[in-house]
Amino acid sequence: MDAQTRQLGERRSGGRQQGFSLIELLIVVSVILIIAAIAIPNFLRSKMRANETSAVSSLRTITTAEVVYSTTYGIGYSSSLAALGGTSAIVDQSNAGLIDSVLSSGAKSGYAFTYVATASDGAGNIIAYTVNADPSVVGSSGDQHYYVDQTSIIRENNTGVAGMSDTPVN
């Protein structure tokens, strides 16, 4: 009788089965894959938007630094992003220390920054410049292209390199 009672008890409690069945594991894996399929594209889009926001913020930083540079040194705008940056203890017109070393290198948060001095006065002082911020990998690090010049109006283009005639950023 004891053997029959033990068998009945094992059947009711599932016997000596340990772990998960194959079906249960497949269900768990499929749920995880569905969640990943939803989450990964959203994460990538969020990362691209964050890079784009960082690019606009960096352009604002550059234009502010240019105004400070021009006011401080009285020689117009800087000749390059590297002149606005700097890491040494000595601060001068070629090493102003107004922007961080990452931005002064020309690449930050998935964007490449291209600085061009476009006009100078008779004394050689730079009176106009442009900065373009373009995604390092279009569709991966960002979609928008940005432009700013000495007017401090940031402009955007979603199809190619931005320029002076593109729509201003809000």
Secondary structure, DSSP 4 states (H G I P E B T S, - for coil): -HHHHHHHHHHHTTTT--S--HHHHHHHHHHHHHHHHHHHHHHHHHHHHHHHHHHHHHHHHHHHHHHHHHHHHSSBB-SSHHHH---SS--BTTB---S-HHHHTTEETTEEEEEEEEEE-TTS-EEEEEEEEEESSBTTTBS-EEEEETT---EEESSS---TTSEEP-
